Amino acid sequence: MRARIYQPAKTAMQSGTAKAKGWVLEFAPASAREVDPLMQWTSSADTQAQVKLRFDSKEAALAYAAAKGIEVDVTDPKPRKPVIRAGGYGENFATARRGAWTH
């Protein structure tokens, strides 16, 4: 049984990284998905593909995989550079603003 351990990226609906702090262990599909001839839905008999286990740290996920005898591929996230402006958002509404109001 093979699994992948990764840290999920933030969703497009988030501006922060609140729910992207943990780590996920996700099992690889054991068989290909099949198309139903009548309704054209895709299905699979593999129930492990539906399982996603969440952990607080990468070490906890690796320890779980080692205890259960699961082969894992670990994908480390790319570091994200913080976007910090000098004045911040409040600078847009400062009363001592020197530049012209543009919007």
RARAQUI-V508636 format. One record per pair of residues at least 24 apart in sequence whose ideal C-beta (glycine too) atoms are under 8 Angstrom apart, sorted by the first residue. I is the first residue (numbers start at 1). J is the second residue. D is the distance in whole Angstrom. If there is no record, write none. Layout:
i->I j->J d->D
i->I j->J d->D
//
This chain:
i->1 j->27 d->7
i->1 j->30 d->8
i->1 j->48 d->7
i->1 j->69 d->8
i->1 j->70 d->6
i->1 j->71 d->7
i->2 j->27 d->7
i->2 j->28 d->4
i->2 j->70 d->7
i->2 j->71 d->5
i->2 j->72 d->8
i->2 j->73 d->7
i->3 j->27 d->5
i->3 j->28 d->6
i->3 j->65 d->6
i->3 j->70 d->5
i->3 j->71 d->7
i->3 j->72 d->5
i->3 j->73 d->8
i->4 j->28 d->7
i->4 j->72 d->7
i->4 j->73 d->5
i->4 j->74 d->8
i->4 j->75 d->7
i->5 j->58 d->7
i->5 j->61 d->5
i->5 j->62 d->7
i->5 j->65 d->7
i->5 j->72 d->5
i->5 j->73 d->7
i->5 j->74 d->5
i->5 j->75 d->7
i->6 j->74 d->8
i->6 j->75 d->4
i->6 j->77 d->7
i->7 j->58 d->8
i->7 j->75 d->8
i->7 j->76 d->8
i->7 j->77 d->4
i->9 j->77 d->7
i->17 j->80 d->7
i->22 j->54 d->5
i->22 j->55 d->6
i->22 j->56 d->6
i->23 j->54 d->7
i->23 j->55 d->5
i->23 j->56 d->7
i->23 j->57 d->6
i->23 j->58 d->5
i->23 j->60 d->7
i->23 j->61 d->5
i->24 j->52 d->6
i->24 j->53 d->7
i->24 j->54 d->6
i->24 j->55 d->8
i->24 j->61 d->8
i->25 j->52 d->7
i->25 j->53 d->4
i->25 j->54 d->8
i->25 j->55 d->7
i->25 j->61 d->5
i->25 j->64 d->7
i->25 j->65 d->7
i->25 j->70 d->8
i->25 j->72 d->7
i->26 j->51 d->8
i->26 j->52 d->5
i->26 j->53 d->8
i->27 j->51 d->6
//
